[in-house]
Amino acid sequence: MKLPSFVAFFAIAAGLQAQMPDFKAQQIDDAVGIGYGLAVADVNGDQRTDILLADSNVIVWYENPTWTKHVIAEKLTEKDHVCIAARDINGDGKCEIAVGAEWNPGDTVGSGAVFYMIPPADRTQKWEPVKLTHEPVTHRMKWVRNRGGRYDLVVVPLHGRGNDKNGEGDGVRVLAYHMPDDPRKEWNTTLVQGTMHKTHNLDIIPAPAGEAESLLLCGREGVVRLDPTDNGWKEQWIAKHPKDNPELQGAGEVRYGAFAGGQPYVVTIEPMHGDKLVLYTPPPDGPKNGTWQRHILTSELVDGHAIATHDLLGLNNRQIVVGWRAQQKIGKVAVKLFWTTKEDGNGWQNAFIDDGGMACEDAVCADLDGDRKLEVIAAGRRSKNLKIYWNQRSQ
């Protein structure tokens, strides 16, 4: 039976309303130092996802569901902690943790530190740090599944060693750390990539269970995909940013995304600490190993510093969470969600998740209450806070 026009109208309106973002903010910490890096994982094996934070002077985790704050380590180095990686890499239901510290982007020789953290029996107590070899200016890290089914710690510095030439000297040495049976012993490393400059962030491209994971790496030269092979890491450039093109000045944040049909996209913030949220999609008729098409979604960020891509609205595609901190250029701070129901990279809509209350340094997503809806978690720099944005959409 054909619906009357007014019934059809309200049915369509209800469907559109169900897609609109609806988040309720809960501040779980109002005394964050800088909030450099966030991670989400089950720390204590209770099958709940906890929140981890690399803050300037402490490494902490917040226990789900009370969000009690537990200190993993304090002041591992004289200068700030800067990043954290947390993932269950041995299948025991509890995450392993690594952190980066001694953050000083002006020192490209003596700065940086990498630690593997050995947990005590009671994981709410202090953890034992094991200091690993490192390149200067440690900045980002992730646990990445390798071709043998084990996990390596991939660490990305900001600058190359001794590079004080505004990104024109030695390239950044991105290293994969291979954990020995006894993590207190020496960790071997292999080179992942060594030619890029100002490599500000990376992301893991999802892979089927047990298979090796690929990476996206962004920096001054653009965005490159890195696939592990028997002969090292194979490069495929998603975006190339020539130094003689003033409109393309590199990328600071990068995340993998996908539309409902499985078509991939890549999203960046450009340039580093920039004002543009940029989408890259494969060329419809070009070579599969060629550079992708570039689409600017907005140029209204103020010191953009965080991206997350997940299906928050139940659209069967990945939406984009973007946050900016207004640190380099003082202005309005915010966290926004961008979404589309189209499959060609067009038709994007956006709405605020937080309008003015989060100077976003980092953001991640996870289902924190088991309702199969993903929350947004964000850490604020000037706002000195950590918030959960609870997903209120109807199923």
DRENROKE-961106 format. One record per residue (C-alpha): residue number from 1; chain; x, y, z. Coordinates in pm, 1 decimal, padded with zeros to 6 digits. Layout:
SITE  resi  chain         x         y         z
SITE   NUM      A         X         Y         Z
...
//
This chain:
SITE  resi  chain         x         y         z
SITE     1      A   00000.0   00000.0   00000.0
SITE     2      A   00131.9   00345.0  -00089.4
SITE     3      A   00187.0   00567.1   00214.7
SITE     4      A   00002.9   00899.3   00221.6
SITE     5      A   00239.2   01184.4   00141.6
SITE     6      A   00237.4   01327.6   00495.8
SITE     7      A   00316.2   00982.6   00644.6
SITE     8      A   00603.1   00937.3   00400.1
SITE     9      A   00731.5   01284.0   00490.0
SITE    10      A   00742.6   01207.8   00861.2
SITE    11      A   00902.0   00867.0   00798.0
SITE    12      A   01180.2   01033.3   00599.6
SITE    13      A   01218.5   01305.5   00861.9
SITE    14      A   01246.4   01045.2   01137.7
SITE    15      A   01513.7   00859.8   00942.0
SITE    16      A   01714.6   01177.5   00893.0
SITE    17      A   01677.4   01266.8   01259.3
SITE    18      A   01813.3   00925.3   01359.7
SITE    19      A   02130.9   01003.2   01165.8
SITE    20      A   02195.7   01336.1   01337.0
SITE    21      A   02473.5   01325.6   01596.9
SITE    22      A   02356.6   01332.2   01958.1
SITE    23      A   02627.3   01325.3   02225.3
SITE    24      A   02617.9   01395.6   02598.8
SITE    25      A   02944.4   01521.9   02747.2
SITE    26      A   03089.7   01390.3   03072.6
SITE    27      A   03410.0   01546.3   03204.1
SITE    28      A   03612.4   01282.9   03388.3
SITE    29      A   03925.1   01490.4   03457.7
SITE    30      A   03957.1   01867.5   03495.5
SITE    31      A   04327.8   01871.7   03583.0
SITE    32      A   04494.9   01752.5   03262.3
SITE    33      A   04837.3   01902.9   03200.4
SITE    34      A   04853.3   01893.6   02819.3
SITE    35      A   04686.9   01565.5   02723.4
SITE    36      A   04936.3   01476.5   02450.0
SITE    37      A   04811.8   01128.4   02359.6
SITE    38      A   04509.7   00904.3   02417.0
SITE    39      A   04455.3   00530.7   02381.0
SITE    40      A   04167.1   00293.3   02458.1
SITE    41      A   04212.9  -00068.4   02566.7
SITE    42      A   04121.7  -00316.3   02839.7
SITE    43      A   04393.0  -00259.4   03099.7
SITE    44      A   04285.8  -00495.0   03379.0
SITE    45      A   04114.2  -00777.0   03188.6
SITE    46      A   03756.0  -00711.6   03304.2
SITE    47      A   03630.3  -00696.5   02942.1
SITE    48      A   03563.5  -00323.5   02966.1
SITE    49      A   03743.6  -00065.6   02755.5
SITE    50      A   03948.0   00172.9   02967.5
SITE    51      A   04098.4   00510.8   02874.4
SITE    52      A   04474.4   00575.8   02881.3
SITE    53      A   04645.2   00915.0   02867.7
SITE    54      A   05002.8   01026.6   02813.7
SITE    55      A   05006.2   01356.4   02999.5
SITE    56      A   05298.5   01591.4   03040.3
SITE    57      A   05420.5   01455.5   03375.6
SITE    58      A   05221.2   01132.3   03422.7
SITE    59      A   05103.2   00825.6   03235.9
SITE    60      A   04757.4   00727.9   03365.1
SITE    61      A   04458.3   00507.2   03297.6
SITE    62      A   04094.2   00566.5   03387.7
SITE    63      A   03909.8   00254.5   03499.1
SITE    64      A   03575.2   00183.8   03333.7
SITE    65      A   03301.6   00240.5   03456.1
SITE    66      A   03390.6   00461.0   03755.8
SITE    67      A   03672.3   00638.1   03568.3
SITE    68      A   03895.6   00613.0   03872.6
SITE    69      A   04236.8   00749.7   03776.2
SITE    70      A   04537.7   00518.6   03823.5
SITE    71      A   04897.5   00632.0   03775.6
SITE    72      A   05112.7   00403.4   03559.3
SITE    73      A   05426.6   00618.3   03580.9
SITE    74      A   05536.8   00966.5   03680.6
SITE    75      A   05804.9   01185.1   03524.0
SITE    76      A   05982.4   00914.8   03324.7
SITE    77      A   06207.7   01184.5   03178.4
SITE    78      A   06295.9   01543.3   03261.9
SITE    79      A   06090.2   01674.6   02971.2
SITE    80      A   05731.2   01582.0   02884.6
SITE    81      A   05577.2   01247.8   02799.0
SITE    82      A   05429.6   01275.4   02449.5
SITE    83      A   05263.2   00954.1   02324.9
SITE    84      A   05124.0   00614.6   02425.0
SITE    85      A   05042.6   00284.2   02255.0
SITE    86      A   04813.2   00027.8   02420.7
SITE    87      A   04697.5  -00304.1   02270.9
SITE    88      A   04653.2  -00665.6   02376.8
SITE    89      A   04937.8  -00820.1   02180.6
SITE    90      A   04952.1  -01164.1   02345.4
SITE    91      A   04582.6  -01253.4   02367.3
SITE    92      A   04551.2  -01258.2   02746.9
SITE    93      A   04274.4  -00996.2   02747.2
SITE    94      A   04494.7  -00724.9   02900.4
SITE    95      A   04679.3  -00459.9   02705.1
SITE    96      A   05051.3  -00403.9   02675.2
SITE    97      A   05168.8  -00041.8   02699.0
SITE    98      A   05454.0   00160.0   02551.5
SITE    99      A   05513.1   00532.5   02591.9
SITE   100      A   05726.1   00805.4   02437.6
SITE   101      A   05885.0   01086.7   02635.7
SITE   102      A   06160.3   01352.3   02663.1
SITE   103      A   05964.0   01567.6   02419.3
SITE   104      A   06167.7   01856.6   02280.7
SITE   105      A   06104.0   01929.0   01910.7
SITE   106      A   06384.8   02184.8   01909.7
SITE   107      A   06648.7   01923.3   01993.2
SITE   108      A   06693.8   01683.5   01703.4
SITE   109      A   06998.4   01511.2   01853.8
SITE   110      A   06952.2   01447.2   02226.3
SITE   111      A   06575.0   01445.0   02279.9
SITE   112      A   06329.9   01157.8   02278.4
SITE   113      A   06277.4   00837.7   02476.7
SITE   114      A   06087.5   00511.0   02427.6
SITE   115      A   05972.0   00289.9   02716.2
SITE   116      A   05801.2  -00045.7   02739.3
SITE   117      A   05596.5  -00066.5   03059.6
SITE   118      A   05595.1  -00394.2   03255.6
SITE   119      A   05276.3  -00426.6   03464.2
SITE   120      A   05264.9  -00529.5   03829.7
SITE   121      A   05025.9  -00801.4   03946.8
SITE   122      A   04792.1  -00522.4   04054.0
SITE   123      A   04769.4  -00302.2   03747.2
SITE   124      A   04639.3  -00007.1   03948.1
SITE   125      A   04990.0   00031.1   04093.6
SITE   126      A   05301.9   00177.5   03929.6
SITE   127      A   05444.7  -00008.4   03627.0
SITE   128      A   05812.6  -00081.8   03562.5
SITE   129      A   05961.1   00121.2   03273.3
SITE   130      A   06209.9  -00048.7   03040.6
SITE   131      A   06399.2   00209.0   02837.6
SITE   132      A   06457.3   00114.4   02473.1
SITE   133      A   06689.1   00255.1   02209.5
SITE   134      A   06538.7   00552.4   02026.1
SITE   135      A   06570.6   00814.3   01757.3
SITE   136      A   06548.1   01183.0   01855.8
SITE   137      A   06214.8   01367.2   01885.9
SITE   138      A   05995.3   01063.8   01962.6
SITE   139      A   05640.6   01171.0   01877.2
SITE   140      A   05389.6   00893.4   01788.9
SITE   141      A   05369.6   00514.0   01826.6
SITE   142      A   05139.5   00217.8   01763.8
SITE   143      A   05143.0  -00160.0   01811.6
SITE   144      A   05122.1  -00308.1   01460.2
SITE   145      A   05063.5  -00673.7   01363.9
SITE   146      A   05346.9  -00807.3   01146.8
SITE   147      A   05363.4  -01079.7   00881.9
SITE   148      A   05438.8  -01343.7   01143.4
SITE   149      A   05124.4  -01261.5   01343.7
SITE   150      A   05321.6  -01095.8   01624.0
SITE   151      A   05310.2  -00728.4   01714.9
SITE   152      A   05581.8  -00469.5   01664.0
SITE   153      A   05597.5  -00125.7   01819.3
SITE   154      A   05623.0   00127.7   01535.5
SITE   155      A   05763.9   00460.5   01654.0
SITE   156      A   05752.1   00781.8   01450.0
SITE   157      A   05977.5   01076.6   01541.3
SITE   158      A   05886.1   01429.6   01436.1
SITE   159      A   06219.8   01520.8   01273.7
SITE   160      A   06523.3   01342.9   01132.6
SITE   161      A   06838.6   01312.2   01340.0
SITE   162      A   07031.4   01640.2   01347.7
SITE   163      A   06776.6   01797.7   01117.4
SITE   164      A   06776.0   02167.1   01193.3
SITE   165      A   06722.1   02271.5   00830.9
SITE   166      A   06346.6   02329.4   00835.8
SITE   167      A   06261.6   01982.6   00711.8
SITE   168      A   06527.9   01965.8   00443.3
SITE   169      A   06798.3   01761.7   00617.0
SITE   170      A   06803.5   01395.4   00710.4
SITE   171      A   06474.0   01209.5   00688.8
SITE   172      A   06279.9   01070.1   00983.7
SITE   173      A   06376.5   00712.6   01075.0
SITE   174      A   06048.9   00533.9   01145.5
SITE   175      A   06142.1   00213.6   01330.7
SITE   176      A   05961.1  -00111.0   01411.5
SITE   177      A   06066.6  -00250.6   01750.7
SITE   178      A   06055.5  -00630.2   01783.0
SITE   179      A   05983.7  -00749.3   02135.9
SITE   180      A   06211.4  -01027.6   02267.2
SITE   181      A   06078.3  -01307.4   02487.0
SITE   182      A   06221.1  -01115.2   02784.0
SITE   183      A   06118.2  -00750.9   02728.8
SITE   184      A   06395.3  -00632.7   02962.3
SITE   185      A   06652.8  -00749.0   02709.0
SITE   186      A   06756.9  -00562.9   02395.2
SITE   187      A   06487.0  -00506.5   02132.5
SITE   188      A   06592.5  -00536.6   01767.9
SITE   189      A   06461.8  -00275.0   01525.8
SITE   190      A   06404.1  -00251.8   01151.3
SITE   191      A   06352.6   00054.7   00934.8
SITE   192      A   05995.0   00114.3   00816.2
SITE   193      A   06048.6   00444.0   00630.6
SITE   194      A   06335.5   00691.7   00630.6
SITE   195      A   06289.2   00964.1   00369.1
SITE   196      A   06000.1   01177.8   00493.2
SITE   197      A   06026.5   01496.1   00701.6
SITE   198      A   05808.1   01637.2   00978.5
SITE   199      A   05620.9   01306.6   01006.8
SITE   200      A   05354.4   01412.6   01251.2
SITE   201      A   05125.2   01106.2   01270.2
SITE   202      A   05040.4   00756.7   01144.7
SITE   203      A   04743.1   00519.8   01129.1
SITE   204      A   04687.3   00145.8   01097.8
SITE   205      A   04490.4   00022.3   00796.7
SITE   206      A   04258.8  -00257.9   00916.5
SITE   207      A   04342.7  -00612.1   00809.1
SITE   208      A   04164.9  -00947.2   00854.6
SITE   209      A   04243.7  -01127.2   01178.7
SITE   210      A   04591.9  -01274.5   01176.7
SITE   211      A   04708.4  -01088.2   00867.0
SITE   212      A   04976.1  -00819.9   00861.1
SITE   213      A   04862.6  -00460.9   00899.0
SITE   214      A   04960.2  -00176.4   00668.3
SITE   215      A   05022.7   00183.6   00771.1
SITE   216      A   04946.2   00536.7   00662.2
SITE   217      A   05219.4   00791.1   00736.4
SITE   218      A   05183.5   01164.8   00688.9
SITE   219      A   05437.1   01445.9   00689.3
SITE   220      A   05582.0   01732.3   00491.9
SITE   221      A   05584.6   01535.6   00164.7
SITE   222      A   05218.0   01427.2   00192.6
SITE   223      A   05068.6   01084.4   00271.7
SITE   224      A   05216.1   00743.6   00194.3
SITE   225      A   05074.1   00395.1   00241.8
SITE   226      A   05324.9   00138.8   00369.3
SITE   227      A   05263.7  -00233.4   00309.7
SITE   228      A   05489.2  -00496.7   00471.2
SITE   229      A   05655.7  -00740.0   00229.0
SITE   230      A   05936.1  -00996.8   00234.5
SITE   231      A   06167.5  -00719.3   00117.6
SITE   232      A   06070.4  -00443.8   00358.7
SITE   233      A   05789.3  -00193.0   00334.4
SITE   234      A   05638.1  -00111.0  -00004.9
SITE   235      A   05537.6   00253.1  -00060.3
SITE   236      A   05223.7   00379.4  -00234.4
SITE   237      A   05183.7   00755.0  -00233.0
SITE   238      A   04826.9   00867.8  -00165.0
SITE   239      A   04918.0   01237.4  -00183.1
SITE   240      A   05241.3   01407.7  -00285.8
SITE   241      A   05301.9   01764.6  -00172.5
SITE   242      A   05583.8   01924.4  -00373.8
SITE   243      A   05780.9   02187.3  -00184.0
SITE   244      A   05740.1   02433.9  -00470.8
SITE   245      A   05358.6   02427.0  -00440.2
SITE   246      A   05252.4   02678.8  -00171.1
SITE   247      A   04899.9   02532.4  -00156.4
SITE   248      A   05032.1   02190.7  -00049.1
SITE   249      A   05239.5   02210.7   00268.6
SITE   250      A   05217.8   01857.6   00400.8
SITE   251      A   04979.1   01691.3   00644.5
SITE   252      A   04977.0   01675.1   01022.7
SITE   253      A   04712.0   01412.4   01100.7
SITE   254      A   04597.0   01112.0   00897.0
SITE   255      A   04330.1   00842.8   00932.4
SITE   256      A   04196.3   00561.2   00716.5
SITE   257      A   03825.8   00556.9   00636.3
SITE   258      A   03576.8   00361.2   00427.3
SITE   259      A   03236.0   00414.6   00270.4
SITE   260      A   02948.2   00169.8   00308.1
SITE   261      A   03044.1  -00024.2  -00002.5
SITE   262      A   03397.3  -00075.7   00125.0
SITE   263      A   03555.4   00193.6  -00090.4
SITE   264      A   03846.9   00341.7   00105.0
SITE   265      A   03923.9   00703.6   00175.4
SITE   266      A   04200.0   00885.1   00361.9
SITE   267      A   04142.9   01199.7   00565.2
SITE   268      A   04405.1   01449.2   00680.7
SITE   269      A   04453.0   01779.3   00856.5
SITE   270      A   04661.2   02009.4   00638.0
SITE   271      A   04913.4   02150.9   00686.4
SITE   272      A   05057.5   02036.0   01020.0
SITE   273      A   04854.7   02214.5   01291.1
SITE   274      A   04652.7   02346.4   00999.8
SITE   275      A   04309.4   02480.6   00910.1
SITE   276      A   04195.4   02227.1   00648.0
SITE   277      A   04019.4   01893.7   00681.3
SITE   278      A   04102.2   01712.8   00355.2
SITE   279      A   03955.9   01396.4   00203.1
SITE   280      A   04141.3   01175.0  -00046.5
SITE   281      A   03957.4   00921.9  -00263.6
SITE   282      A   04096.8   00683.4  -00527.1
SITE   283      A   04070.4   00814.4  -00884.8
SITE   284      A   03777.0   00638.0  -01056.4
SITE   285      A   03969.1   00574.1  -01378.1
SITE   286      A   04333.4   00625.9  -01281.1
SITE   287      A   04598.4   00370.6  -01186.0
SITE   288      A   04532.4   00199.5  -00855.6
SITE   289      A   04885.2   00277.9  -00740.1
SITE   290      A   04863.5   00646.2  -00836.3
SITE   291      A   04792.7   00946.8  -00616.5
SITE   292      A   04435.1   01005.0  -00505.5
SITE   293      A   04188.0   01287.4  -00563.2
SITE   294      A   04192.0   01568.3  -00306.2
SITE   295      A   03875.8   01727.0  -00161.8
SITE   296      A   03876.9   02003.3   00102.5
SITE   297      A   03588.8   01945.6   00347.0
SITE   298      A   03650.0   02261.9   00550.2
SITE   299      A   03911.1   02535.8   00596.1
SITE   300      A   03775.7   02653.0   00931.3
SITE   301      A   03993.5   02460.3   01176.4
SITE   302      A   04215.6   02658.6   01412.3
SITE   303      A   04529.0   02454.6   01479.0
SITE   304      A   04374.5   02119.3   01386.3
SITE   305      A   04525.1   01837.5   01591.0
SITE   306      A   04298.5   01529.3   01605.6
SITE   307      A   04108.8   01298.3   01370.8
SITE   308      A   03918.8   00975.0   01435.0
SITE   309      A   03716.6   00776.4   01178.7
SITE   310      A   03446.0   00536.8   01294.3
SITE   311      A   03077.2   00460.2   01236.8
SITE   312      A   02920.9   00667.3   01514.1
SITE   313      A   02581.4   00716.0   01349.5
SITE   314      A   02503.8   00361.8   01235.9
SITE   315      A   02539.5   00449.4   00866.0
SITE   316      A   02760.1   00149.3   00782.7
SITE   317      A   03039.2   00384.9   00676.4
SITE   318      A   03306.4   00572.7   00867.6
SITE   319      A   03234.3   00926.9   00977.2
SITE   320      A   03505.8   01178.1   01068.3
SITE   321      A   03565.1   01328.0   01412.3
SITE   322      A   03795.2   01630.1   01394.8
SITE   323      A   03921.8   01842.6   01682.8
SITE   324      A   04124.1   02159.8   01702.6
SITE   325      A   04305.6   02325.3   01989.9
SITE   326      A   04379.8   02686.3   01881.4
SITE   327      A   04724.3   02669.4   02038.0
SITE   328      A   04943.7   02813.7   01763.7
SITE   329      A   04683.8   03072.4   01665.1
SITE   330      A   04451.0   03157.9   01951.0
SITE   331      A   04084.8   03129.1   01857.4
SITE   332      A   03778.0   02913.0   01898.0
SITE   333      A   03825.4   02547.6   01995.0
SITE   334      A   03589.6   02265.0   01904.3
SITE   335      A   03523.8   01902.4   01818.6
SITE   336      A   03306.9   01833.4   01512.6
SITE   337      A   03159.0   01533.2   01335.0
SITE   338      A   03146.9   01512.3   00954.8
SITE   339      A   02925.0   01254.0   00785.8
SITE   340      A   02776.2   01160.8   00449.2
SITE   341      A   02537.8   00898.8   00312.0
SITE   342      A   02686.5   00926.1  -00038.0
SITE   343      A   02948.9   00689.1  -00172.4
SITE   344      A   03146.4   00925.1  -00395.3
SITE   345      A   03305.0   01154.3  -00136.5
SITE   346      A   03038.8   01423.6  -00169.2
SITE   347      A   02742.5   01540.2   00036.4
SITE   348      A   02923.0   01586.7   00366.5
SITE   349      A   02733.8   01739.9   00657.6
SITE   350      A   02878.7   01847.3   00991.0
SITE   351      A   02775.4   01931.9   01344.5
SITE   352      A   02947.7   02022.9   01669.1
SITE   353      A   03017.0   01758.1   01929.9
SITE   354      A   03174.4   02022.8   02154.0
SITE   355      A   03151.5   02392.3   02070.1
SITE   356      A   03412.4   02578.6   02274.9
SITE   357      A   03471.5   02342.7   02568.9
SITE   358      A   03752.0   02123.2   02435.0
SITE   359      A   04088.8   02252.7   02307.7
SITE   360      A   04140.7   01916.8   02144.6
SITE   361      A   04491.5   01773.0   02154.7
SITE   362      A   04385.8   01414.6   02076.0
SITE   363      A   04065.3   01216.6   02021.8
SITE   364      A   03976.2   00846.6   01998.5
SITE   365      A   03655.4   00643.1   01977.2
SITE   366      A   03538.0   00329.0   02158.9
SITE   367      A   03223.5   00159.2   02286.7
SITE   368      A   03262.4   00226.6   02658.4
SITE   369      A   02929.5   00093.3   02788.8
SITE   370      A   02870.3  -00212.9   02570.8
SITE   371      A   02565.7  -00075.9   02386.6
SITE   372      A   02735.2  -00115.7   02044.0
SITE   373      A   02745.8   00260.8   01995.2
SITE   374      A   03083.3   00431.5   01989.3
SITE   375      A   03169.0   00716.7   02219.8
SITE   376      A   03416.7   00996.7   02147.5
SITE   377      A   03693.1   01057.3   02401.1
SITE   378      A   03896.2   01379.3   02379.9
SITE   379      A   04179.0   01539.8   02574.9
SITE   380      A   04215.2   01916.6   02590.5
SITE   381      A   04531.4   02123.8   02599.3
SITE   382      A   04434.3   02480.6   02693.7
SITE   383      A   04104.7   02352.3   02834.8
SITE   384      A   04296.8   02111.4   03067.7
SITE   385      A   04028.4   01844.4   03055.1
SITE   386      A   03936.9   01492.1   02951.3
SITE   387      A   03583.3   01427.1   02830.7
SITE   388      A   03369.8   01136.0   02721.0
SITE   389      A   03098.6   01223.5   02470.4
SITE   390      A   02837.1   00953.7   02520.6
SITE   391      A   02661.4   00847.1   02201.8
SITE   392      A   02288.1   00904.6   02250.6
SITE   393      A   02158.4   00803.5   01908.9
SITE   394      A   01878.1   00551.6   01892.6
SITE   395      A   01969.4   00205.1   01764.5
//
